[in-house]
Amino acid sequence: MAYYLILGVMFISVTCVNSQEIEWERVSGGISISYLQPNGDMGKYWNNSFGLGGELKYELSKRTYLATGIQFSSFSKNNIKKSVPNFYFISIPLEIKFIFLIANGLHLSTGGGIQSNTFMFLGPEAEKLDDNDTESEFGIFIALGIETISFNEHTLEFYSKYQTIFSSPEQIGILFIGMRFFFF
């Protein structure tokens, strides 16, 4: 839970740089939907998943943004190893995004950042974990996307993101492919 507080404070702190108050007209919010494909041990024992989330971005300059959000996914085990539990996956990224103009109303976005990841294990297999049924790990990621500006300055972005999670004994990675729609 402390990770969420730290990321939130970091987002608010950066928005207040060189300013006495937050410039709310620079804030955009929206929703996201993603397809998550894990690799490493995670990809070996759990199926791919869909994720839903909320997104916020703050315009630092005309082509630079600071972005955060929260995404929720549910991973089910596959049939390879019966003793692993299903789990909920909650991710909170903090990203710096750079926007490049491709054509009128069409932009390329690229960026990277850190991400807090929480794994909440479920079911009878999770009961065997005793007090360790929730884990939090940090990771880093890079992202690439295509954005289009639609009516009333709403933004639709198709993106892909690859994240490495610092875990032991093996690092795991997750490929995110999805879309974001910023409507305010």
C-alpha positions as CSV (number, residue, x, y, z in Angstrom):
1,M,0.0,0.0,0.0
2,A,2.9,2.3,0.7
3,Y,3.9,2.0,-3.0
4,Y,0.6,3.6,-4.1
5,L,1.1,6.5,-1.7
6,I,4.7,7.1,-2.9
7,L,3.7,7.1,-6.6
8,G,0.8,9.4,-6.0
9,V,3.0,11.8,-4.0
10,M,5.6,11.7,-6.8
11,F,2.9,12.5,-9.5
12,I,1.6,15.5,-7.5
13,S,5.1,16.7,-6.6
14,V,6.2,16.8,-10.3
15,T,3.0,18.7,-11.3
16,C,3.8,21.4,-8.8
17,V,7.4,22.1,-10.0
18,N,7.8,25.8,-10.8
19,S,4.2,26.4,-9.8
20,Q,2.3,27.3,-6.6
21,E,-0.7,25.4,-7.7
22,I,-1.7,22.6,-10.1
23,E,-2.7,23.8,-13.5
24,W,-5.8,21.6,-13.9
25,E,-6.2,22.4,-17.6
26,R,-3.0,20.4,-18.2
27,V,-4.5,17.2,-16.6
28,S,-6.1,14.6,-18.8
29,G,-7.9,11.5,-17.6
30,G,-9.3,8.4,-19.2
31,I,-9.7,4.6,-19.4
32,S,-7.5,1.8,-20.7
33,I,-8.0,-1.8,-21.8
34,S,-5.0,-4.1,-22.4
35,Y,-4.1,-7.6,-23.3
36,L,-1.3,-8.9,-21.0
37,Q,1.1,-11.6,-22.1
38,P,3.6,-12.8,-19.3
39,N,6.9,-14.5,-19.9
40,G,9.4,-16.3,-17.7
41,D,7.9,-18.5,-14.9
42,M,4.8,-16.3,-15.0
43,G,4.2,-17.2,-18.7
44,K,4.9,-20.8,-18.0
45,Y,2.2,-21.3,-15.3
46,W,-0.4,-18.6,-16.0
47,N,-2.6,-17.8,-19.0
48,N,-2.6,-14.4,-20.7
49,S,-5.1,-11.9,-19.4
50,F,-7.1,-8.7,-20.2
51,G,-6.7,-5.6,-18.0
52,L,-8.9,-2.6,-17.3
53,G,-7.7,0.7,-15.8
54,G,-7.8,4.4,-15.3
55,E,-5.2,6.8,-16.6
56,L,-4.0,10.3,-15.8
57,K,-1.5,12.4,-17.7
58,Y,-0.1,15.8,-17.0
59,E,1.3,18.0,-19.8
60,L,4.8,19.2,-18.8
61,S,5.4,20.8,-22.2
62,K,3.8,20.7,-25.6
63,R,5.4,17.3,-26.4
64,T,6.3,15.9,-22.9
65,Y,3.9,14.3,-20.4
66,L,4.0,12.7,-17.0
67,A,1.5,9.8,-16.9
68,T,0.2,7.5,-14.2
69,G,-2.8,5.3,-13.6
70,I,-3.9,2.0,-12.2
71,Q,-4.7,-1.3,-14.0
72,F,-6.4,-4.4,-12.8
73,S,-6.0,-7.9,-14.3
74,S,-6.9,-11.4,-13.2
75,F,-4.6,-14.3,-14.2
76,S,-5.7,-17.9,-14.1
77,K,-3.3,-20.8,-13.9
78,N,-2.9,-23.1,-16.9
79,N,-2.9,-26.9,-16.6
80,I,0.9,-27.3,-16.4
81,K,1.3,-27.0,-12.7
82,K,-1.8,-27.5,-10.5
83,S,-0.3,-26.2,-7.3
84,V,0.0,-22.6,-8.3
85,P,-2.8,-20.2,-7.4
86,N,-4.8,-17.8,-9.6
87,F,-4.1,-14.1,-8.8
88,Y,-5.2,-10.5,-9.2
89,F,-2.6,-8.2,-10.7
90,I,-2.7,-4.5,-9.9
91,S,-0.2,-2.3,-11.6
92,I,0.5,1.4,-11.0
93,P,3.0,3.0,-13.5
94,L,4.8,6.3,-13.4
95,E,5.8,7.2,-17.0
96,I,7.5,10.0,-18.8
97,K,6.1,10.3,-22.4
98,F,7.4,12.0,-25.4
99,I,5.1,12.9,-28.3
100,F,6.3,13.3,-31.9
101,L,4.1,14.7,-34.7
102,I,3.7,12.2,-37.6
103,A,0.8,13.9,-39.5
104,N,-1.9,16.4,-38.7
105,G,-3.8,14.8,-35.7
106,L,-1.5,11.7,-35.6
107,H,1.3,11.4,-33.1
108,L,4.0,8.8,-32.1
109,S,4.4,8.4,-28.4
110,T,7.4,6.8,-26.7
111,G,8.4,6.7,-23.1
112,G,9.4,4.6,-20.1
113,G,9.2,4.5,-16.3
114,I,8.8,2.6,-13.2
115,Q,5.8,0.5,-12.1
116,S,4.6,-0.9,-8.8
117,N,3.0,-4.4,-9.2
118,T,0.9,-6.1,-6.6
119,F,0.0,-9.8,-6.9
120,M,-2.9,-11.0,-4.8
121,F,-3.1,-14.8,-4.8
122,L,-6.5,-16.5,-4.6
123,G,-8.1,-19.8,-3.9
124,P,-7.1,-22.9,-2.0
125,E,-3.6,-22.9,-3.4
126,A,-3.1,-19.4,-1.9
127,E,-4.0,-20.6,1.6
128,K,-0.8,-22.7,1.5
129,L,1.2,-19.4,1.3
130,D,0.1,-18.4,4.8
131,D,0.8,-14.7,5.3
132,N,2.5,-14.3,1.9
133,D,-0.7,-14.3,-0.2
134,T,0.1,-10.7,-1.4
135,E,3.3,-9.6,-2.9
136,S,4.5,-6.3,-4.3
137,E,7.4,-5.9,-6.8
138,F,8.8,-3.0,-8.7
139,G,9.6,-3.0,-12.4
140,I,10.8,-0.8,-15.2
141,F,9.2,-0.5,-18.7
142,I,9.4,1.0,-22.1
143,A,6.4,2.0,-24.2
144,L,5.5,2.9,-27.8
145,G,2.2,4.1,-29.1
146,I,0.2,5.9,-31.8
147,E,-2.1,8.6,-30.8
148,T,-4.9,10.4,-32.6
149,I,-6.7,13.5,-31.6
150,S,-10.5,13.2,-32.2
151,F,-13.4,15.6,-31.6
152,N,-13.1,18.1,-28.7
153,E,-9.4,17.3,-28.2
154,H,-10.1,13.7,-26.9
155,T,-7.2,11.4,-27.4
156,L,-7.2,7.7,-28.5
157,E,-3.9,5.9,-28.2
158,F,-2.9,2.4,-29.3
159,Y,0.1,1.3,-27.4
160,S,2.5,-1.5,-26.5
161,K,4.6,-1.7,-23.4
162,Y,7.1,-4.2,-22.2
163,Q,7.8,-4.4,-18.4
164,T,10.5,-6.3,-16.5
165,I,9.6,-7.1,-13.0
166,F,12.4,-7.4,-10.5
167,S,11.6,-10.7,-8.8
168,S,13.6,-13.7,-7.6
169,P,14.9,-16.2,-8.5
170,E,14.0,-15.2,-12.1
171,Q,13.0,-11.8,-13.5
172,I,9.7,-11.9,-15.2
173,G,8.4,-9.7,-18.0
174,I,4.9,-8.7,-19.2
175,L,4.0,-7.5,-22.7
176,F,1.0,-5.1,-22.6
177,I,-0.9,-4.3,-25.8
178,G,-3.9,-2.1,-25.6
179,M,-5.6,1.2,-26.1
180,R,-6.2,4.3,-23.9
181,F,-9.0,6.9,-24.4
182,F,-8.5,10.3,-22.7
183,F,-11.9,12.0,-22.5
184,F,-11.2,14.9,-20.1
